[in-house]
Amino acid sequence: MENQDKHKPNAPCVQGRMAKFMEPCLLLLLREQSSHGYELMERLSCFGFEGTSSDMATLYRTLRQLEDDKMVLSEWEEGSQGPKKRVYELTEDGLILLENWASVIRENKNRLGRFLETYESRNGHTCGLRQIDPEEE
């Protein structure tokens, strides 16, 4: 049921489209402190990620891609208990990418605000166009 809309069970789901948003969230969390995957997943909950199996898959896929792109580094760390854990940390290039993400998100915040204002307005106009009243036709 993970890929279905909350209000209409058979409606297309937009949740999966937020997967790319995980990238700036991870960069931000790694700017705060180096972390391993499960810890990052727990900390991602403040951004709306629920820790589902698809979120976990996206997390590790995103971390691998960030590491391939030299945005993060990782190394194995032995814990006092349990198996070794891969710990991720942000690189200088990753910090630059985070700054770029913040800039794009700032710009999109304004666009999203305009979208929601228009959507929530019963008599609103879309992009400067007057809504056509069916009775006027």
Contacts in CASP RR format, 6 or more apart in sequence:
PFRMAT RR
TARGET T0000
AUTHOR 0000-0000-0000
METHOD contacts of the structure
MODEL  1
MENQDKHKPNAPCVQGRMAKFMEPCLLLLLREQSSHGYELMERLSCFGFE
GTSSDMATLYRTLRQLEDDKMVLSEWEEGSQGPKKRVYELTEDGLILLEN
WASVIRENKNRLGRFLETYESRNGHTCGLRQIDPEEE
1 9 0 8 1.000
2 15 0 8 1.000
2 52 0 8 1.000
2 54 0 8 1.000
3 13 0 8 1.000
3 15 0 8 1.000
3 16 0 8 1.000
4 10 0 8 1.000
4 11 0 8 1.000
4 13 0 8 1.000
5 11 0 8 1.000
5 12 0 8 1.000
5 13 0 8 1.000
5 14 0 8 1.000
16 54 0 8 1.000
19 58 0 8 1.000
19 62 0 8 1.000
21 47 0 8 1.000
22 44 0 8 1.000
22 47 0 8 1.000
22 49 0 8 1.000
22 55 0 8 1.000
22 58 0 8 1.000
22 59 0 8 1.000
22 62 0 8 1.000
23 62 0 8 1.000
23 66 0 8 1.000
23 101 0 8 1.000
24 98 0 8 1.000
24 101 0 8 1.000
24 102 0 8 1.000
24 105 0 8 1.000
25 44 0 8 1.000
25 47 0 8 1.000
25 49 0 8 1.000
26 40 0 8 1.000
26 44 0 8 1.000
26 59 0 8 1.000
26 62 0 8 1.000
26 63 0 8 1.000
26 66 0 8 1.000
26 72 0 8 1.000
27 66 0 8 1.000
27 71 0 8 1.000
27 72 0 8 1.000
27 90 0 8 1.000
27 94 0 8 1.000
27 95 0 8 1.000
27 97 0 8 1.000
27 98 0 8 1.000
27 101 0 8 1.000
28 98 0 8 1.000
29 35 0 8 1.000
29 40 0 8 1.000
29 43 0 8 1.000
29 44 0 8 1.000
30 40 0 8 1.000
30 72 0 8 1.000
30 88 0 8 1.000
30 89 0 8 1.000
30 90 0 8 1.000
31 90 0 8 1.000
31 95 0 8 1.000
31 98 0 8 1.000
34 87 0 8 1.000
34 88 0 8 1.000
34 89 0 8 1.000
34 90 0 8 1.000
35 43 0 8 1.000
35 87 0 8 1.000
35 88 0 8 1.000
36 77 0 8 1.000
36 85 0 8 1.000
36 86 0 8 1.000
36 87 0 8 1.000
36 88 0 8 1.000
37 59 0 8 1.000
37 60 0 8 1.000
37 63 0 8 1.000
37 85 0 8 1.000
37 86 0 8 1.000
37 88 0 8 1.000
38 85 0 8 1.000
40 59 0 8 1.000
40 63 0 8 1.000
40 88 0 8 1.000
41 49 0 8 1.000
41 51 0 8 1.000
41 55 0 8 1.000
41 56 0 8 1.000
41 59 0 8 1.000
44 51 0 8 1.000
44 55 0 8 1.000
44 59 0 8 1.000
45 51 0 8 1.000
49 55 0 8 1.000
49 59 0 8 1.000
63 72 0 8 1.000
63 74 0 8 1.000
63 88 0 8 1.000
66 72 0 8 1.000
66 94 0 8 1.000
67 73 0 8 1.000
67 74 0 8 1.000
67 88 0 8 1.000
69 93 0 8 1.000
70 91 0 8 1.000
70 93 0 8 1.000
70 94 0 8 1.000
71 90 0 8 1.000
71 91 0 8 1.000
71 93 0 8 1.000
71 94 0 8 1.000
71 97 0 8 1.000
72 88 0 8 1.000
72 89 0 8 1.000
72 90 0 8 1.000
72 91 0 8 1.000
72 94 0 8 1.000
73 88 0 8 1.000
73 89 0 8 1.000
73 91 0 8 1.000
74 86 0 8 1.000
74 87 0 8 1.000
74 88 0 8 1.000
74 89 0 8 1.000
75 86 0 8 1.000
75 87 0 8 1.000
76 84 0 8 1.000
76 85 0 8 1.000
76 86 0 8 1.000
76 87 0 8 1.000
77 84 0 8 1.000
77 85 0 8 1.000
77 86 0 8 1.000
77 87 0 8 1.000
78 84 0 8 1.000
79 85 0 8 1.000
90 98 0 8 1.000
118 124 0 8 1.000
118 125 0 8 1.000
118 126 0 8 1.000
123 131 0 8 1.000
124 131 0 8 1.000
125 131 0 8 1.000
END
